[in-house]
Amino acid sequence: MLDDAQLIPIIEILEGLESLMDRAPSDDIEGVLLAAWLKVSNTLPKDFLAATCEDASAAGLRRYLRVKAFFDDPIQHPISSQELADYYQNHLAIDEEKTDFFFFDSTDNQD
C-alpha cells in the first residue's frame, strides 16, 4: 500500500502527461499520451481510484490528498472552505451546515 508521500511522484507524472496532451500536435499523439496516462493512473491504489473517480485529474488527486489530510487532522492540515466545496462539487451535494463548524467565518457578527 502506498502512503500519501509516495503518491505525489505519480501525480506529478500524471500532471506532466496532462500538460503534454494539452499541447499534442495531433489526435494520434494525444491518444498515445492518454493511453500512458491511463496506465500510470491504474498503478494507484484501488481505494484511491474509487475516491477520486469523479475528478481523476492530477489536480483532483491532489485535492483529494489535501481533503483527506484535513479530515485526518484538521489542526495540522487546514484547508479553506472553498477547497472543501471544490472537492465536494465533484462528489455529493454539499450540506454547508454540516461543514460550517470546521471554518470560522469572520463576517459573522458574534455578540
Contact map, one row per residue, 1 for C-alpha under 8 A:
111000000000000000000000000000000000000000001000000000000000000000000000000000000000000000000000000000000000000
111111100000000000000000000000000000000000001000000000000000000000000000000000000000000000000000000000000000000
111111100000000000000000000000000000000000000000000000000000000000000000000000000000000000000000000000000000000
011111110000000000000000000000000000000000000000000000000000000010000000000000000000000000000000000000000000000
011111110000000000000000000000000000000000000000000000000000000000000000000000000000000000000000000000000000000
011111111100000000000000000000000000000000000000000000000000000000000000000000000000000000000000000000000000000
011111111110000000000000000000000000000000010000000000000000000000000000000000000000000000000000000000000000000
000111111111000000000000000000000000000000000000000000000000010000000000000000000000000000000000000000000000000
000001111111100000000000000000000000000000000000000000000000000000000000000000000000000000000000000000000000000
000001111111110000000000000000000000000110010000000000000000000000000000000000000000000000000000000000000000000
000000111111111000000000000000000000000000000000000000000100110000000000000000000000000000000000000000000000000
000000011111111100000000000000000000000000000000000000000100000000000000000000000000000000000000000000000000000
000000001111111110000000000000000000000000000000000000000000000000000000000000000000000000000000000000000000000
000000000111111111000000000000000000100110000000000000001100000000000000000000000000000000000000000000000000000
000000000011111111100000000000000000000000000000000000001110000000000000000000000000000000000000000000000000000
000000000001111111110000000000000000000000000000000000000000000000000000000000000000000000000000000000000000000
000000000000111111111000000000001101100000000000000000000000000000000000000000000000000000000000000000000000000
000000000000011111111100000000000000100000000000000000000100000000000000000000000000000000000000000000000000000
000000000000001111111110000000000000000000000000000000000000000000000000000000000000000000000000000000000000000
000000000000000111111111000001001000000000000000000000000000000000000000000000000000000000000000000000000000000
000000000000000011111111000011001100000000000000000000000000000000000000000000000000000000000000000000000000000
000000000000000001111111000001000000000000000000000000000000000000000000000000000000000000000000000000000000000
000000000000000000111111100000000000000000000000000000000000000000000000000000000000000000000000000000000000000
000000000000000000011111111011000000000000000000000000000000000000000000000000000000000000000000000000000000000
000000000000000000000011111011000000000000000000000000000000000000000000000000000000000000000000000000000000000
000000000000000000000001111111000000000000000000000000000000000000000000000000000000000000000000000000000000000
000000000000000000000001111111100000000000000000000000000000000000000000000000000000000000000000000000000000000
000000000000000000000000011111110000000000000000000000000000000000000000000000000000000000000000000000000000000
000000000000000000001001111111111000000000000000000000000000000000000000000000000000000000000000000000000000000
000000000000000000011101111111111100000000000000000000000000000000000000000000000000000000000000000000000000000
000000000000000000000000001111111110000000000000000000000000000000000000000000000000000000000000000000000000000
000000000000000000000000000111111111000000000000000000000000000000000000000000000000000000000000000000000000000
000000000000000010011000000011111111100000000000000000000000000000000000000000000000000000000000000000000000000
000000000000000010001000000001111111110000000000000000000000000000000000000000000000000000000000000000000000000
000000000000000000000000000000111111111000000000000000000000000000000000000000000000000000000000000000000000000
000000000000000010000000000000011111111100000000000000000000000000000000000000000000000000000000000000000000000
000000000000010011000000000000001111111110000000000000000000000000000000000000000000000000000000000000000000000
000000000000000000000000000000000111111111000000000000000000000000000000000000000000000000000000000000000000000
000000000000000000000000000000000011111111100000000000000000000000000000000000000000000000000000000000000000000
000000000100010000000000000000000001111111110000000000000000000000000000000000000000000000000000000000000000000
000000000100010000000000000000000000111111110000000000000000000000000000000000000000000000000000000000000000000
000000000000000000000000000000000000011111111000100000000000000000000000000000000000000000000000000000000000000
000000000000000000000000000000000000001111111000000000000000000000000000000000000000000000000000000000000000000
000000100100000000000000000000000000000111111101100000000000000000000000000000000000000000000000000000000000000
110000000000000000000000000000000000000001111111100000000000000000000000000000000000000000000000000000000000000
000000000000000000000000000000000000000000011111110000000000000000000000000000000000000000000000000000000000000
000000000000000000000000000000000000000000001111111000000000000000000000000000000000000000000000000000000000000
000000000000000000000000000000000000000000011111111100000000000000000000000000000000000000000000000000000000000
000000000000000000000000000000000000000001011111111110010000000000000000000000000000000000000000000000000000000
000000000000000000000000000000000000000000000111111110000000000000000000000000000000000000000000000000000000000
000000000000000000000000000000000000000000000011111111000000000100000000000000000000000000000000000000000000000
000000000000000000000000000000000000000000000001111111110001100100000000000000000000000000000000000000000000000
000000000000000000000000000000000000000000000000111111110000000000000000000000000000000000000000000000000000000
000000000000000000000000000000000000000000000000001111110000000000000000000000000000000001100000000000000000000
000000000000000000000000000000000000000000000000000111111001100000000000000000000000000001000000000000000000000
000000000000000000000000000000000000000000000000100111111111100000000000000000000000000000000000000000000000000
000000000000011000000000000000000000000000000000000000111111100000000000000000000000000000000000000000000000000
000000000011011001000000000000000000000000000000000000011111110000000000000000000000000000000000000000000000000
000000000000001000000000000000000000000000000000000000011111111000000000000000000000000000000000000000000000000
000000000000000000000000000000000000000000000000000100111111111100000000000000000000001000000000000000000000000
000000000010000000000000000000000000000000000000000100111111111110000000000000000000000000000000000000000000000
000000010010000000000000000000000000000000000000000000000111111111000000000000000000000000000000000000000000000
000000000000000000000000000000000000000000000000000000000011111111100000000000000010001000000000000000000000000
000000000000000000000000000000000000000000000000001100000001111111110000000000000000001000000000000000000000000
000100000000000000000000000000000000000000000000000000000000111111111000000000000000000000000000000000000000000
000000000000000000000000000000000000000000000000000000000000011111111100000010100000000000000000000000000000000
000000000000000000000000000000000000000000000000000000000000001111111110000000100011001000000000000000000000000
000000000000000000000000000000000000000000000000000000000000000111111111000000000000000000000000000000000000000
000000000000000000000000000000000000000000000000000000000000000011111111110010000000000000000000000000000000000
000000000000000000000000000000000000000000000000000000000000000001111111111111100000000000000000000000000000000
000000000000000000000000000000000000000000000000000000000000000000111111110000000000000000000000000000000000000
000000000000000000000000000000000000000000000000000000000000000000011111110000000000000000000000000000000000000
000000000000000000000000000000000000000000000000000000000000000000001111111110000000000000000000000000000000000
000000000000000000000000000000000000000000000000000000000000000000001111111111100000000000000000000000000000000
000000000000000000000000000000000000000000000000000000000000000000000100111111000000000000000000000000000000000
000000000000000000000000000000000000000000000000000000000000000000000100111111000000000000000000000000000000000
000000000000000000000000000000000000000000000000000000000000000001001100111111100000000000000000000000000000000
000000000000000000000000000000000000000000000000000000000000000000000100011111110000000000000000000000000000000
000000000000000000000000000000000000000000000000000000000000000001100100010011111011000000000000000000000000000
000000000000000000000000000000000000000000000000000000000000000000000000000001111111000000000000000000100000000
000000000000000000000000000000000000000000000000000000000000000000000000000000111111100000000000000000100000000
000000000000000000000000000000000000000000000000000000000000000000000000000000011111110000000000000000000000000
000000000000000000000000000000000000000000000000000000000000001000100000000000111111111000000000000000000000000
000000000000000000000000000000000000000000000000000000000000000000100000000000111111111100000000000000000000000
000000000000000000000000000000000000000000000000000000000000000000000000000000001111111110000100000000000000000
000000000000000000000000000000000000000000000000000000000000000000000000000000000111111111000000000000000000000
000000000000000000000000000000000000000000000000000000000001001100100000000000000011111111100000000000000000000
000000000000000000000000000000000000000000000000000000000000000000000000000000000001111111111100000000000000000
000000000000000000000000000000000000000000000000000000000000000000000000000000000000111111111100000000000000000
000000000000000000000000000000000000000000000000000001100000000000000000000000000000011111110000000000000000000
000000000000000000000000000000000000000000000000000001000000000000000000000000000000001111111000000000000000000
000000000000000000000000000000000000000000000000000000000000000000000000000000000000000111111100000000000000000
000000000000000000000000000000000000000000000000000000000000000000000000000000000000000110111110000000000000000
000000000000000000000000000000000000000000000000000000000000000000000000000000000000100110011111000000000000000
000000000000000000000000000000000000000000000000000000000000000000000000000000000000000000001111111000000000000
000000000000000000000000000000000000000000000000000000000000000000000000000000000000000000000111111100000000000
000000000000000000000000000000000000000000000000000000000000000000000000000000000000000000000011111110000000000
000000000000000000000000000000000000000000000000000000000000000000000000000000000000000000000011111110000000000
000000000000000000000000000000000000000000000000000000000000000000000000000000000000000000000011111111100000000
000000000000000000000000000000000000000000000000000000000000000000000000000000000000000000000001111111110000000
000000000000000000000000000000000000000000000000000000000000000000000000000000000000000000000000111111110000000
000000000000000000000000000000000000000000000000000000000000000000000000000000000000000000000000001111110000000
000000000000000000000000000000000000000000000000000000000000000000000000000000011000000000000000001111111000000
000000000000000000000000000000000000000000000000000000000000000000000000000000000000000000000000000111111100000
000000000000000000000000000000000000000000000000000000000000000000000000000000000000000000000000000000111111000
000000000000000000000000000000000000000000000000000000000000000000000000000000000000000000000000000000011111100
000000000000000000000000000000000000000000000000000000000000000000000000000000000000000000000000000000001111100
000000000000000000000000000000000000000000000000000000000000000000000000000000000000000000000000000000001111110
000000000000000000000000000000000000000000000000000000000000000000000000000000000000000000000000000000000111111
000000000000000000000000000000000000000000000000000000000000000000000000000000000000000000000000000000000001111
000000000000000000000000000000000000000000000000000000000000000000000000000000000000000000000000000000000000111
